[in-house]
């Protein structure tokens, strides 16, 4: 009898499926842009570099079993005291990494991607919350570029493309910025 009464009082659930549009892979877009303007990386290995960096940004340690010997480091003109995995060397243009730390170059690229993706997601959250403006808060020290120092506590609209803003202006190894919502009463 209860089932009979349910038909009159309880509305059946509608099972309409909405098509979900996949957002652009912002991480890949940032990576492609950063790789295109880098003088150190071999573009032919872009997919391998992206996979390596994605693992780094997810907190997974890449499997590094073999390291360059002292002779190999001398040949590449890399500091012989550095512990450099062999598997990352093809990622680089050998002439460009003279006196550079290859692990640091990859780490900076990974940090750049993670930082810009974080800023992008923060602004996206503010838009969802119907917040119109935010302040950019930067950690200003000797690693900060002049632009980042000038932009500390500046107000921006959530409609302004934050990735483009940083791509066109920031000269840091990677941005160390965050957003602070401006809530209007």
C-alpha positions as CSV (number, residue, x, y, z in Angstrom):
1,X,0.0,0.0,0.0
2,X,2.9,2.4,0.8
3,X,4.3,1.9,-2.7
4,X,0.9,2.7,-4.1
5,X,0.8,6.0,-2.2
6,X,4.4,6.9,-3.1
7,X,3.4,7.2,-6.7
8,X,1.1,10.1,-5.9
9,X,3.2,12.1,-3.5
10,X,6.9,11.5,-4.5
11,X,8.1,12.9,-7.8
12,X,10.3,10.5,-9.8
13,X,13.9,11.6,-10.2
14,X,14.7,12.9,-13.6
15,X,17.7,11.3,-15.2
16,X,18.7,13.9,-17.7
17,X,22.4,13.8,-18.4
18,X,24.1,17.1,-18.9
19,X,27.1,17.1,-21.2
20,X,30.1,18.0,-19.3
21,X,32.6,20.2,-21.1
22,X,36.1,19.4,-20.3
23,X,38.1,22.5,-19.2
24,X,41.3,23.2,-21.1
25,X,44.3,21.5,-19.6
26,X,45.7,24.6,-18.0
27,X,48.8,22.8,-16.7
28,X,49.7,21.7,-20.3
29,X,49.0,25.2,-21.7
30,X,51.4,26.8,-19.1
31,X,54.0,24.1,-19.7
32,X,53.9,24.6,-23.5
33,X,54.2,28.4,-23.1
34,X,57.1,28.1,-20.6
35,X,58.9,25.5,-22.7
36,X,58.6,27.7,-25.8
37,X,60.3,30.6,-24.1
38,X,63.0,28.5,-22.4
39,X,66.5,28.4,-23.9
40,X,67.6,25.3,-21.9
41,X,65.1,22.6,-22.9
42,X,65.1,20.4,-26.0
43,X,61.6,20.8,-27.4
44,X,61.7,17.4,-29.1
45,X,61.3,15.9,-25.6
46,X,58.4,18.0,-24.6
47,X,56.1,15.1,-23.8
48,X,58.7,13.3,-21.7
49,X,59.5,16.6,-19.9
50,X,55.8,17.2,-19.2
51,X,55.4,13.6,-17.8
52,X,58.5,14.1,-15.6
53,X,57.3,17.4,-14.3
54,X,53.7,16.2,-13.7
55,X,55.1,13.5,-11.5
56,X,57.2,16.0,-9.6
57,X,54.2,18.3,-9.1
58,X,52.1,15.3,-7.8
59,X,54.8,14.6,-5.2
60,X,56.0,11.4,-7.0
61,X,59.7,10.9,-7.0
62,X,60.9,10.0,-10.5
63,X,62.9,6.8,-10.7
64,X,66.5,7.8,-10.9
65,X,68.8,4.9,-10.8
66,X,71.8,6.0,-12.8
67,X,73.6,9.3,-12.3
68,X,76.3,11.1,-14.4
69,X,79.9,10.2,-13.7
70,X,82.4,12.9,-12.9
71,X,83.8,12.6,-16.4
72,X,80.4,13.0,-18.0
73,X,79.7,16.1,-15.8
74,X,83.1,17.6,-16.8
75,X,82.3,16.9,-20.5
76,X,78.9,18.8,-20.1
77,X,80.7,21.5,-18.0
78,X,78.4,20.9,-15.0
79,X,79.5,21.1,-11.4
80,X,81.1,17.7,-10.6
81,X,79.6,17.8,-7.1
82,X,76.0,17.7,-8.3
83,X,74.1,14.5,-8.4
84,X,72.5,14.6,-11.8
85,X,70.3,11.8,-13.1
86,X,71.2,10.5,-16.5
87,X,67.5,10.3,-17.6
88,X,67.0,14.0,-17.6
89,X,70.1,15.0,-19.7
90,X,68.3,14.4,-23.1
91,X,65.7,17.0,-21.9
92,X,68.4,19.8,-22.3
93,X,70.3,21.5,-25.0
94,X,73.8,20.6,-23.9
95,X,75.4,23.9,-24.9
96,X,72.9,25.9,-22.9
97,X,73.4,24.1,-19.5
98,X,77.0,24.9,-19.1
99,X,77.6,25.9,-15.4
100,X,73.9,25.3,-14.7
101,X,72.2,22.8,-12.4
102,X,69.9,20.6,-14.6
103,X,67.8,19.5,-11.6
104,X,67.3,23.1,-10.5
105,X,66.2,24.1,-14.1
106,X,63.6,21.3,-14.1
107,X,62.5,22.1,-10.5
108,X,62.0,25.8,-11.5
109,X,59.9,24.8,-14.5
110,X,57.8,22.5,-12.3
111,X,57.4,25.3,-9.7
112,X,56.4,27.8,-12.4
113,X,53.7,25.5,-13.7
114,X,52.4,24.7,-10.2
115,X,52.4,28.4,-9.2
116,X,50.6,29.6,-12.2
117,X,48.1,26.8,-12.1
118,X,47.5,27.7,-8.4
119,X,46.9,31.3,-9.3
120,X,44.5,30.3,-12.1
121,X,42.5,28.0,-9.8
122,X,42.3,30.7,-7.1
123,X,40.9,33.3,-9.5
124,X,38.5,30.6,-10.8
125,X,37.2,29.9,-7.3
126,X,36.7,33.7,-6.7
127,X,34.6,33.9,-9.8
128,X,32.5,31.0,-8.7
129,X,31.9,32.8,-5.4
130,X,30.9,35.9,-7.3
131,X,33.8,37.9,-5.9
132,X,34.8,40.6,-8.4
133,X,38.2,41.8,-7.2
134,X,41.3,40.4,-5.5
135,X,44.6,41.6,-4.2
136,X,47.8,40.0,-5.4
137,X,50.0,39.2,-2.5
138,X,53.7,38.5,-3.3
139,X,56.5,37.2,-1.2
140,X,59.0,40.0,-2.0
141,X,62.7,39.2,-1.5
142,X,65.8,39.0,-3.6
143,X,64.3,36.3,-5.7
144,X,61.4,38.5,-6.7
145,X,61.5,40.4,-10.0
146,X,60.7,44.2,-10.0
147,X,57.3,43.6,-11.5
148,X,56.2,41.2,-8.7
149,X,57.5,43.7,-6.1
150,X,55.5,46.5,-7.7
151,X,52.3,44.4,-7.9
152,X,52.3,43.5,-4.3
153,X,48.9,44.4,-2.8
154,X,47.6,45.7,-6.2
155,X,43.9,45.1,-6.9
156,X,42.8,43.1,-10.0
157,X,39.5,42.1,-11.5
158,X,38.7,38.4,-11.6
159,X,38.0,38.9,-15.3
160,X,41.6,39.8,-16.1
161,X,43.6,36.8,-17.4
162,X,46.1,36.2,-14.5
163,X,48.1,33.7,-16.6
164,X,48.6,36.2,-19.4
165,X,49.4,38.9,-16.8
166,X,52.3,36.8,-15.4
167,X,53.4,35.5,-18.8
168,X,53.8,39.1,-20.1
169,X,55.4,40.6,-17.0
170,X,56.9,38.3,-14.4
171,X,60.7,37.6,-14.7
172,X,61.0,35.4,-11.6
173,X,62.2,31.8,-11.8
174,X,58.7,31.1,-10.7
175,X,56.0,33.3,-9.1
176,X,55.5,33.1,-5.3
177,X,52.2,34.9,-5.2
178,X,48.7,34.3,-4.0
179,X,45.4,36.0,-4.2
180,X,43.4,37.7,-1.4
181,X,39.7,38.2,-2.0
182,X,38.2,41.7,-1.7
183,X,34.8,41.2,-0.2
184,X,32.6,44.3,-0.7
185,X,29.9,44.9,1.9
